[in-house]
C-alpha cells in the first residue's frame, strides 16, 4: 500500500547560527558552528543550513535542506 502525507501547514526556520531559533541551544562538546535541539525522540545536532520545523503539537525537530526542499513548499499567505 502507498500513503500520502496529509497537507498540514507547518512553521519552519532555516538555522545558520546560535540565536537563529529559540529551540536551538549551544551544547558543550559540540563544534561551535553546530547547535542542539530537543525533540520528542531525544536531542539532535543541528548544522548550519538545517531547517527547524515546528510540528502540529508545538514540538521542534531539524530537517536537512535537501529533504526539506523535497517535502515542503512555501504557502502563500492571504493578505490581511
PyMOL CGO cylinders between C-alpha atoms (Angstrom):
from pymol import cmd
from pymol.cgo import CYLINDER

trace = [
    CYLINDER, 0.00, 0.00, 0.00, 1.05, 3.58, -0.58, 0.3, 1, 1, 1, 1, 1, 1,
    CYLINDER, 1.05, 3.58, -0.58, 0.16, 6.58, 1.55, 0.3, 1, 1, 1, 1, 1, 1,
    CYLINDER, 0.16, 6.58, 1.55, 0.23, 10.32, 1.01, 0.3, 1, 1, 1, 1, 1, 1,
    CYLINDER, 0.23, 10.32, 1.01, 1.17, 12.75, 3.74, 0.3, 1, 1, 1, 1, 1, 1,
    CYLINDER, 1.17, 12.75, 3.74, -1.79, 14.87, 4.81, 0.3, 1, 1, 1, 1, 1, 1,
    CYLINDER, -1.79, 14.87, 4.81, -1.43, 18.50, 3.76, 0.3, 1, 1, 1, 1, 1, 1,
    CYLINDER, -1.43, 18.50, 3.76, -0.53, 20.19, 7.03, 0.3, 1, 1, 1, 1, 1, 1,
    CYLINDER, -0.53, 20.19, 7.03, 0.87, 23.72, 7.15, 0.3, 1, 1, 1, 1, 1, 1,
    CYLINDER, 0.87, 23.72, 7.15, 3.97, 23.89, 9.36, 0.3, 1, 1, 1, 1, 1, 1,
    CYLINDER, 3.97, 23.89, 9.36, 6.24, 26.66, 10.59, 0.3, 1, 1, 1, 1, 1, 1,
    CYLINDER, 6.24, 26.66, 10.59, 9.92, 26.35, 9.75, 0.3, 1, 1, 1, 1, 1, 1,
    CYLINDER, 9.92, 26.35, 9.75, 13.02, 28.48, 10.11, 0.3, 1, 1, 1, 1, 1, 1,
    CYLINDER, 13.02, 28.48, 10.11, 16.33, 27.83, 8.43, 0.3, 1, 1, 1, 1, 1, 1,
    CYLINDER, 16.33, 27.83, 8.43, 19.09, 27.77, 11.04, 0.3, 1, 1, 1, 1, 1, 1,
    CYLINDER, 19.09, 27.77, 11.04, 22.58, 29.10, 10.40, 0.3, 1, 1, 1, 1, 1, 1,
    CYLINDER, 22.58, 29.10, 10.40, 23.95, 30.09, 13.82, 0.3, 1, 1, 1, 1, 1, 1,
    CYLINDER, 23.95, 30.09, 13.82, 23.13, 30.17, 17.50, 0.3, 1, 1, 1, 1, 1, 1,
    CYLINDER, 23.13, 30.17, 17.50, 20.39, 32.71, 18.14, 0.3, 1, 1, 1, 1, 1, 1,
    CYLINDER, 20.39, 32.71, 18.14, 18.50, 31.99, 14.89, 0.3, 1, 1, 1, 1, 1, 1,
    CYLINDER, 18.50, 31.99, 14.89, 15.85, 29.87, 16.67, 0.3, 1, 1, 1, 1, 1, 1,
    CYLINDER, 15.85, 29.87, 16.67, 14.96, 29.77, 20.39, 0.3, 1, 1, 1, 1, 1, 1,
    CYLINDER, 14.96, 29.77, 20.39, 14.69, 25.96, 20.44, 0.3, 1, 1, 1, 1, 1, 1,
    CYLINDER, 14.69, 25.96, 20.44, 18.31, 25.51, 19.29, 0.3, 1, 1, 1, 1, 1, 1,
    CYLINDER, 18.31, 25.51, 19.29, 20.93, 25.80, 22.01, 0.3, 1, 1, 1, 1, 1, 1,
    CYLINDER, 20.93, 25.80, 22.01, 24.71, 25.68, 22.17, 0.3, 1, 1, 1, 1, 1, 1,
    CYLINDER, 24.71, 25.68, 22.17, 25.84, 22.44, 23.80, 0.3, 1, 1, 1, 1, 1, 1,
    CYLINDER, 25.84, 22.44, 23.80, 29.26, 21.93, 25.39, 0.3, 1, 1, 1, 1, 1, 1,
    CYLINDER, 29.26, 21.93, 25.39, 31.27, 19.41, 23.42, 0.3, 1, 1, 1, 1, 1, 1,
    CYLINDER, 31.27, 19.41, 23.42, 29.76, 20.28, 20.03, 0.3, 1, 1, 1, 1, 1, 1,
    CYLINDER, 29.76, 20.28, 20.03, 31.73, 22.23, 17.43, 0.3, 1, 1, 1, 1, 1, 1,
    CYLINDER, 31.73, 22.23, 17.43, 30.84, 25.91, 17.84, 0.3, 1, 1, 1, 1, 1, 1,
    CYLINDER, 30.84, 25.91, 17.84, 29.13, 26.11, 14.44, 0.3, 1, 1, 1, 1, 1, 1,
    CYLINDER, 29.13, 26.11, 14.44, 26.59, 23.42, 15.46, 0.3, 1, 1, 1, 1, 1, 1,
    CYLINDER, 26.59, 23.42, 15.46, 23.58, 23.60, 17.74, 0.3, 1, 1, 1, 1, 1, 1,
    CYLINDER, 23.58, 23.60, 17.74, 21.36, 21.17, 19.64, 0.3, 1, 1, 1, 1, 1, 1,
    CYLINDER, 21.36, 21.17, 19.64, 17.57, 20.82, 19.63, 0.3, 1, 1, 1, 1, 1, 1,
    CYLINDER, 17.57, 20.82, 19.63, 15.47, 18.61, 21.88, 0.3, 1, 1, 1, 1, 1, 1,
    CYLINDER, 15.47, 18.61, 21.88, 12.79, 16.64, 20.03, 0.3, 1, 1, 1, 1, 1, 1,
    CYLINDER, 12.79, 16.64, 20.03, 10.10, 14.17, 21.07, 0.3, 1, 1, 1, 1, 1, 1,
    CYLINDER, 10.10, 14.17, 21.07, 12.55, 11.38, 20.13, 0.3, 1, 1, 1, 1, 1, 1,
    CYLINDER, 12.55, 11.38, 20.13, 15.53, 12.89, 22.00, 0.3, 1, 1, 1, 1, 1, 1,
    CYLINDER, 15.53, 12.89, 22.00, 18.11, 15.51, 21.11, 0.3, 1, 1, 1, 1, 1, 1,
    CYLINDER, 18.11, 15.51, 21.11, 19.62, 16.13, 17.68, 0.3, 1, 1, 1, 1, 1, 1,
    CYLINDER, 19.62, 16.13, 17.68, 22.63, 18.05, 16.38, 0.3, 1, 1, 1, 1, 1, 1,
    CYLINDER, 22.63, 18.05, 16.38, 21.71, 20.98, 14.15, 0.3, 1, 1, 1, 1, 1, 1,
    CYLINDER, 21.71, 20.98, 14.15, 24.14, 22.09, 11.46, 0.3, 1, 1, 1, 1, 1, 1,
    CYLINDER, 24.14, 22.09, 11.46, 24.16, 25.40, 9.56, 0.3, 1, 1, 1, 1, 1, 1,
    CYLINDER, 24.16, 25.40, 9.56, 21.51, 25.32, 6.81, 0.3, 1, 1, 1, 1, 1, 1,
    CYLINDER, 21.51, 25.32, 6.81, 19.24, 22.81, 8.58, 0.3, 1, 1, 1, 1, 1, 1,
    CYLINDER, 19.24, 22.81, 8.58, 15.59, 23.72, 8.94, 0.3, 1, 1, 1, 1, 1, 1,
    CYLINDER, 15.59, 23.72, 8.94, 13.91, 23.75, 12.36, 0.3, 1, 1, 1, 1, 1, 1,
    CYLINDER, 13.91, 23.75, 12.36, 10.32, 22.62, 11.96, 0.3, 1, 1, 1, 1, 1, 1,
    CYLINDER, 10.32, 22.62, 11.96, 7.59, 23.31, 14.50, 0.3, 1, 1, 1, 1, 1, 1,
    CYLINDER, 7.59, 23.31, 14.50, 5.21, 20.35, 14.44, 0.3, 1, 1, 1, 1, 1, 1,
    CYLINDER, 5.21, 20.35, 14.44, 1.45, 20.33, 14.86, 0.3, 1, 1, 1, 1, 1, 1,
    CYLINDER, 1.45, 20.33, 14.86, 1.78, 19.92, 18.64, 0.3, 1, 1, 1, 1, 1, 1,
    CYLINDER, 1.78, 19.92, 18.64, 4.41, 22.65, 19.04, 0.3, 1, 1, 1, 1, 1, 1,
    CYLINDER, 4.41, 22.65, 19.04, 7.34, 20.23, 19.04, 0.3, 1, 1, 1, 1, 1, 1,
    CYLINDER, 7.34, 20.23, 19.04, 10.58, 21.07, 17.21, 0.3, 1, 1, 1, 1, 1, 1,
    CYLINDER, 10.58, 21.07, 17.21, 12.77, 18.93, 15.03, 0.3, 1, 1, 1, 1, 1, 1,
    CYLINDER, 12.77, 18.93, 15.03, 15.56, 19.51, 12.50, 0.3, 1, 1, 1, 1, 1, 1,
    CYLINDER, 15.56, 19.51, 12.50, 15.38, 18.69, 8.80, 0.3, 1, 1, 1, 1, 1, 1,
    CYLINDER, 15.38, 18.69, 8.80, 18.22, 18.63, 6.27, 0.3, 1, 1, 1, 1, 1, 1,
    CYLINDER, 18.22, 18.63, 6.27, 17.84, 21.19, 3.45, 0.3, 1, 1, 1, 1, 1, 1,
    CYLINDER, 17.84, 21.19, 3.45, 17.54, 18.61, 0.63, 0.3, 1, 1, 1, 1, 1, 1,
    CYLINDER, 17.54, 18.61, 0.63, 14.81, 16.66, 2.47, 0.3, 1, 1, 1, 1, 1, 1,
    CYLINDER, 14.81, 16.66, 2.47, 13.00, 19.90, 3.32, 0.3, 1, 1, 1, 1, 1, 1,
    CYLINDER, 13.00, 19.90, 3.32, 13.05, 21.01, -0.34, 0.3, 1, 1, 1, 1, 1, 1,
    CYLINDER, 13.05, 21.01, -0.34, 11.71, 17.63, -1.50, 0.3, 1, 1, 1, 1, 1, 1,
    CYLINDER, 11.71, 17.63, -1.50, 8.96, 17.53, 1.13, 0.3, 1, 1, 1, 1, 1, 1,
    CYLINDER, 8.96, 17.53, 1.13, 7.70, 21.09, 1.64, 0.3, 1, 1, 1, 1, 1, 1,
    CYLINDER, 7.70, 21.09, 1.64, 6.67, 24.04, -0.46, 0.3, 1, 1, 1, 1, 1, 1,
    CYLINDER, 6.67, 24.04, -0.46, 6.08, 27.61, 0.69, 0.3, 1, 1, 1, 1, 1, 1,
    CYLINDER, 6.08, 27.61, 0.69, 2.46, 28.56, 1.42, 0.3, 1, 1, 1, 1, 1, 1,
    CYLINDER, 2.46, 28.56, 1.42, 1.33, 31.94, 0.16, 0.3, 1, 1, 1, 1, 1, 1,
    CYLINDER, 1.33, 31.94, 0.16, -0.49, 33.71, 2.97, 0.3, 1, 1, 1, 1, 1, 1,
    CYLINDER, -0.49, 33.71, 2.97, -3.63, 35.66, 2.13, 0.3, 1, 1, 1, 1, 1, 1,
    CYLINDER, -3.63, 35.66, 2.13, -3.30, 39.44, 2.57, 0.3, 1, 1, 1, 1, 1, 1,
    CYLINDER, -3.30, 39.44, 2.57, -4.92, 40.79, 5.70, 0.3, 1, 1, 1, 1, 1, 1,
]
cmd.load_cgo(trace, "trace")
